Amino acid sequence: MSTGHGQQTRIIVVGAGGRMGSRVCAIAHADRAFALIGALEHAGSTFVGRSASPESGGEPAPKIVDSARVFTRSCADVVIDFSSDQGAHASMALARSVDCALLMGTTALSEATREALREESRGRAILLAPNTSLGVAALADLVRRAASMLPGYDCSIVESHHNQKKDAPSGTAIRLAESAKAGGADRIETLSVRGGDVVGEHTVRFAGPGEYIELTHRATSRDLFARGALAASAWLRGRGPGWWTMEDVLGLSTR
Ligand SMILES: NC(=O)c1ccc[n+]([C@@H]2O[C@H](COP(=O)([O-])OP(=O)(O)OC[C@H]3O[C@@H](n4cnc5c(N)ncnc54)[C@H](OP(=O)(O)O)[C@@H]3O)[C@@H](O)[C@H]2O)c1
């Protein structure tokens, strides 16, 4: 391992030109706790050759590249992926060749990709993080507990996102449904709403005879997820092989 970066967490971002990837790059580049080692996009992307953090002053950020071959073994601690199902495979190959941990922020992964990630976690630390917000981790915990206190109540999840979001329901809605199920809810319906520039809103409702309660999380800035992903990367740094979630990062895990 290189020692040049001291206690910094060295990251490579895959999907670096996208809405999330660009914010991860910008925030990491401005924060001395992190070293932005590299930024990757797919071949043919218009972002290739551009700075990974064009707005920042000071030391220039790395340029976005389209080939993982430039990254040497042990050059980074964590690969952070906010790309696509296909990109997830590129990130797995990259983490393997660099021999580092992988934080998977991309949602709507296929079953085959999730299986490949599980397999990969035998050899390195893999953090599957469909939502990197602290508030959503707390909400998931509250939903599980509410479901266990309200047996027989109908559970519905309404999620709202910007009109560019490719997957529905959101990875977060799926996770909240899993939490409700873990708490004993058996009738769970999910509704997805797409429109405008909504960063992300999730409401979980438990309805019973004569009453209902609602638990809502609203994200007001994408930077929330970028900062959460970076905090989780710092947690992942140097961690051995295994399968991790945001609950583990926040000490909320029940396993
Ligand atoms: N974990 C969280 O908290 C969280 C929060 C928000 C979003 N997300 C998820 O993160 C993912 C990205 O969201 P986004 O809003 O940033 O999307 P986006 O703006 O479309 O960004 C994705 C970027 O990845 C690139 N890409 C696609 N395939 C690639 C590959 N094989 N190799 C390298 N780069 C590739 C895309 O290029 P093209 O546009 O040219 O295809 C695009 O620049 C989605 O799955 C989203 O649901 C997670």
The ligand as an SDF file (V2000), in Angstrom:
LIG
                    3D

 48 52  0  0  0  0  0  0  0  0999 V2000
  -27.0370    5.2720   -2.8020 N   0  0  0  0  0  0  0  0  0  0  0  0
  -27.6870    6.4360   -2.7850 C   0  0  0  0  0  0  0  0  0  0  0  0
  -27.8780    7.0610   -1.7440 O   0  0  0  0  0  0  0  0  0  0  0  0
  -28.1790    6.9900   -4.0990 C   0  0  0  0  0  0  0  0  0  0  0  0
  -28.6110    8.3170   -4.2010 C   0  0  0  0  0  0  0  0  0  0  0  0
  -28.9840    8.7950   -5.4370 C   0  0  0  0  0  0  0  0  0  0  0  0
  -28.9270    7.9530   -6.5540 C   0  0  0  0  0  0  0  0  0  0  0  0
  -28.5330    6.6600   -6.4050 N   0  0  0  0  0  0  0  0  0  0  0  0
  -28.3950    5.7310   -7.5500 C   0  0  0  0  0  0  0  0  0  0  0  0
  -27.1190    5.9530   -8.1340 O   0  0  0  0  0  0  0  0  0  0  0  0
  -27.1830    5.6300   -9.5250 C   0  0  0  0  0  0  0  0  0  0  0  0
  -26.6900    6.8230  -10.3330 C   0  0  0  0  0  0  0  0  0  0  0  0
  -27.6100    7.8980  -10.1490 O   0  0  0  0  0  0  0  0  0  0  0  0
  -27.3750    9.3090  -10.8610 P   0  0  0  0  0  0  0  0  0  0  0  0
  -28.5970   10.1080  -10.5470 O   0  0  0  0  0  0  0  0  0  0  0  0
  -26.0380    9.8570  -10.5140 O   0  0  0  0  0  0  0  0  0  0  0  0
  -27.4150    8.8390  -12.3940 O   0  0  0  0  0  0  0  0  0  0  0  0
  -26.6980    9.5150  -13.6470 P   0  0  0  0  0  0  0  0  0  0  0  0
  -26.7240   10.9970  -13.5310 O   0  0  0  0  0  0  0  0  0  0  0  0
  -27.3030    8.8540  -14.8490 O   0  0  0  0  0  0  0  0  0  0  0  0
  -25.1720    9.0620  -13.4760 O   0  0  0  0  0  0  0  0  0  0  0  0
  -24.6790    7.7780  -13.7800 C   0  0  0  0  0  0  0  0  0  0  0  0
  -23.3700    7.9700  -14.5250 C   0  0  0  0  0  0  0  0  0  0  0  0
  -22.7460    6.6910  -14.6920 O   0  0  0  0  0  0  0  0  0  0  0  0
  -22.3800    6.5510  -16.0680 C   0  0  0  0  0  0  0  0  0  0  0  0
  -22.2730    5.1450  -16.4470 N   0  0  0  0  0  0  0  0  0  0  0  0
  -23.2390    4.3230  -16.9110 C   0  0  0  0  0  0  0  0  0  0  0  0
  -22.7220    3.1080  -17.1720 N   0  0  0  0  0  0  0  0  0  0  0  0
  -21.3990    3.1620  -16.8730 C   0  0  0  0  0  0  0  0  0  0  0  0
  -20.3190    2.2200  -16.9430 C   0  0  0  0  0  0  0  0  0  0  0  0
  -20.5190    0.9810  -17.4090 N   0  0  0  0  0  0  0  0  0  0  0  0
  -19.0950    2.6160  -16.5470 N   0  0  0  0  0  0  0  0  0  0  0  0
  -18.8770    3.8690  -16.1040 C   0  0  0  0  0  0  0  0  0  0  0  0
  -19.8590    4.8290  -16.0360 N   0  0  0  0  0  0  0  0  0  0  0  0
  -21.1000    4.4650  -16.3990 C   0  0  0  0  0  0  0  0  0  0  0  0
  -23.4800    7.2940  -16.8050 C   0  0  0  0  0  0  0  0  0  0  0  0
  -23.1340    7.5860  -18.1350 O   0  0  0  0  0  0  0  0  0  0  0  0
  -24.3350    7.7690  -19.2360 P   0  0  0  0  0  0  0  0  0  0  0  0
  -25.2380    8.8420  -18.7170 O   0  0  0  0  0  0  0  0  0  0  0  0
  -23.5930    8.1550  -20.4730 O   0  0  0  0  0  0  0  0  0  0  0  0
  -25.0100    6.4260  -19.3220 O   0  0  0  0  0  0  0  0  0  0  0  0
  -23.6250    8.5450  -15.9340 C   0  0  0  0  0  0  0  0  0  0  0  0
  -22.6430    9.5160  -16.2350 O   0  0  0  0  0  0  0  0  0  0  0  0
  -28.6470    5.2450   -9.7920 C   0  0  0  0  0  0  0  0  0  0  0  0
  -28.7710    3.8530   -9.7250 O   0  0  0  0  0  0  0  0  0  0  0  0
  -29.3950    5.9350   -8.6570 C   0  0  0  0  0  0  0  0  0  0  0  0
  -30.6390    5.3180   -8.3830 O   0  0  0  0  0  0  0  0  0  0  0  0
  -28.1440    6.1660   -5.2150 C   0  0  0  0  0  0  0  0  0  0  0  0
  1  2  1  0
  2  3  2  0
  2  4  1  0
  4  5  1  0
  4 48  2  0
  5  6  2  0
  6  7  1  0
  7  8  2  0
  8  9  1  0
  8 48  1  0
  9 10  1  0
  9 46  1  0
 10 11  1  0
 11 12  1  0
 11 44  1  0
 12 13  1  0
 13 14  1  0
 14 15  2  0
 14 16  1  0
 14 17  1  0
 17 18  1  0
 18 19  2  0
 18 20  1  0
 18 21  1  0
 21 22  1  0
 22 23  1  0
 23 24  1  0
 23 42  1  0
 24 25  1  0
 25 26  1  0
 25 36  1  0
 26 27  1  0
 26 35  1  0
 27 28  2  0
 28 29  1  0
 29 30  1  0
 29 35  2  0
 30 31  1  0
 30 32  2  0
 32 33  1  0
 33 34  2  0
 34 35  1  0
 36 37  1  0
 36 42  1  0
 37 38  1  0
 38 39  2  0
 38 40  1  0
 38 41  1  0
 42 43  1  0
 44 45  1  0
 44 46  1  0
 46 47  1  0
M  CHG  2   8   1  16  -1
M  END
$$$$
